[in-house]
Amino acid sequence: MKQLNRKQELILVNGLAIICLILVLFLTSCNKDFPNTLRSEYPSDTTNIKEGKRKVLYIILDGVRGNAVSTLAPTNINLLLRNSIYTYDGLTDYQTGVTTNATAWANMTTGVIDTKHKITTENFAGNELANYPTIFTRLKAANAKYRTVSIASSASFNTNLAVDATEKQSLTTDLAVKDALINELKTKEADLIVAQFHSAETEGAANGYETTNAAYTASITTLDSYIGSIMNELKARPTFIKENWLVVIASNKGGNALPFPGSADVGAYGDPTRNNFIIYYNPKFSSQPLARPDANSFPYVGFGPRFVATTTSNGIATLSNTTVGNFGTTGEFTFMFKMKNDASSANYYPMFLGKRNAFNSVSSTGWGFLFGANGFQLDWGGTPRPGGGDIRDGIWHTIAFKIYLVGGVRTLSLFTDGKKMSTNSIDGRNIDNTTGLRIGSDLALNGNELTNFVVKDVALYNIAMSDAELAVNMRRQISATSPYFANLLGWWPGNEASGTTIGDFSGKGNNFTANASVNRASFEELSPNVSPLITTASYRVVINNVDIPSQIYNWMGIAPLTSWNLDGKIWKLLYTDVRNN
């Protein structure tokens, strides 16, 4: 190879240095946004994002149902949804019995529910705001330089909740609140602005919260026009480019209206008085709608006694009070239970639940349910013996019968999964006996009598529910707040994880005693036939009012202390613009 002279060596070295420098600059510029992308896409705390000064505009719309907003699709709110995390299924509170404006406001400003802040009436009597302060008080304590503003059309909002706001304006109309808010945005600097509007609540309380109420609808449309004007003014601020605003728009509560279709089995989600519209908006956010879960997506979870009959062992449970389950010749009753038949093969005629002396054969006194191939039958003193359909499929089913009068004739109707399967006269027949109510078959004499099933929510009422009521209630998990709870003669949910007692939770004290062969089965399953009690976690898949203060603290870079004992949840905010511009 030809030897390079000194000049050529210098040219080569300098050339390589320039190339390396270009590569370094290129790689540095290519990588500059990478860490910021991670922080924006997956921020563990939104305060890590490098941007303008953080501020919050918090607009409270009293009485605006989330479903009403969904139906009306107001123009300006709809525009904001393009850059918002939002829900039409938000909740004021999934635990409170009666929701007042004051209760809802307190949830929205303290970040705790009424069991803590104790505000349940419109006069704020007995409140615990000293122990659970509002966002105005918390921000003042966190940084004395923060300027907070409260502009309200309800004087009680400012008087009770905005005591520590830097500036308060109590006005008499929503129009005045809108004008004052626009003036604030034009001329002043605030870290937190809260504006409370009340006109939709006024119209809803007077004439109903339905979208068919023209006055209520008009009030929401007017509020939407106010929001358009407010947002235009916010973006027109000379300093807007140097600021980073979280805009929260939330109804405090809903109001009395017809439940929306399919809401019978979704708990608080089906209560129009708690139905809210809530959004968190920022021009850099991705659109992120949050909807309530479908009723059929809630799993049926718990424990239940499993009754297995083999040729060598037999699980049974009996009542010592032998009068329970006698129906005499008068009176109306409803009996229901849930069961899952896990038998590996068809069962032929073993009795599995009933009240009769001869539990493994036909008897003229007593009644009982018996398996028949893949289905079941109800034997009533030998006859009638109506069939209830197939249930040997390993999923939960609901079974019930009711005794009632039809034209003065005492009648028995059998139901499976809410469907009436048969109706027969039992007029004048007395099949009472002194045998205890029993769950579980006799020992299997052959392979056709093997049983393996779980029973839950056995319940006996001293009334006959209507067909429609029975269809709804037999699929629900019973609780102390269930319809006709006071009419229970016995209720055995079977929730015990161990032991030989299946407790009576009706208050009558008639417990089942199980033998050692009864096991406790745990389960977590979906069934189209059961509407389980909705868990707390199921109510947290949408934004609740109580979440808003926690989100504001997070946005402002304030870490709540554990001693604050907040109930709110911080929602992950997804960004469209992942660079720090």
C-alpha angles and dihedrals in degrees: 000000000000114000114243118230122229095264093051091049091054092049091050094047093047091047092052090048092053091048091050091048091051090049092050092049091046094050092045092052091046092052098041096096098038099091090044091052090056092048092049096045096042109018113174085196122014090220088076091074112101106230144113128314110301119240136165131221109191117189118188118199110193118217097002107142116216092227090052090055090048091052097044096041094201112217102236097039089050090055090054092052089071088073103028145091101227148157138201088195099060119142132227088203131328094210109043116101098209121020120211128185090250093051091050094046090050092051089050096050105033100040092226133095127248095268084072107030090038094212107142103139133057092248093062090232117175094009124170097210090132088065096035106035125191128252089265092060094041093051092047090053093046095052124002089202093064112111112213126185132195120193112181139174090201112067092205090063092062096036094055109022108027098050092126097042112125089230131015131190120186110194135175104229138039089235089059090049090052093049092047091049092050090049089051091053092047100049113017145053121235134164094206127022120184119189121186121199122191109175098099090052090051092052094042094050091049101044110007136279095256121120086234087070101093094201092051092047092048091052091054091047090051092049089051090055088051090052089052091053092045093050091048090053092046092054091045092062110121088226096045093105089058094047134076112209128194106201115201119190115180139159113229093218143331127241146228110308139135110290111253117251115282094018098116095097104035100084115212089006087069094053110097091198090066097040111118141178113222131173136176108203134190125151089239096053124105118233107265116174118194119203132186115258119265112259091239092056095068110101122228102237134182147063129303137178112259118212115202124179118194133156090268107032137031131193114212138159125197141185120235093207100081095191094069108098097025108125102182119192100297139048136053125264144173123207122185143162143166123236144173118206110208097171111147092219139021116291121221115208107316109151111235108176129016151086115268139113099234099051095177100047143039115285133183090221124056134022136245149167116244134184118246115190103300094342139050141240136207113228114202108191091317094309142081099034106177121184123236102199134253118323104156095107104103095251131106119271132181121226129185145158131196133200115211145139123271111185089337092308117119107237139188122210125186123210133192121190091344095309121116106237102180146350124208138168118251093169114159094359120133115192097163119143142169096249118113122249106263141195120200136049131261120261111295113251092192141003092275092066100051112125135193117170143138123222128200140172098016105184137176122195131189092223135065110238118215115258090255093049092047093050090055101038099045090062094048126086107249119239137166089270095051120120114272093012088143089057095061117122089183138354123188110180093175094218096144113122093205144354135069099276125094099192128224106228096182089090093248094106098226102140125184115236113214126201124235092266092068109098128196114240122202117209143175109184144145118238129176088214101056130064103200125203108274114246124228089250090060090059091052097064088087131047114274122201090246090063095065100080091049090052091049093050090050092049091050092049095249116141109211115228118238087239089068087070094205121187097203131109127223113227123216109245115216119210133213093193104056096175125086100245 
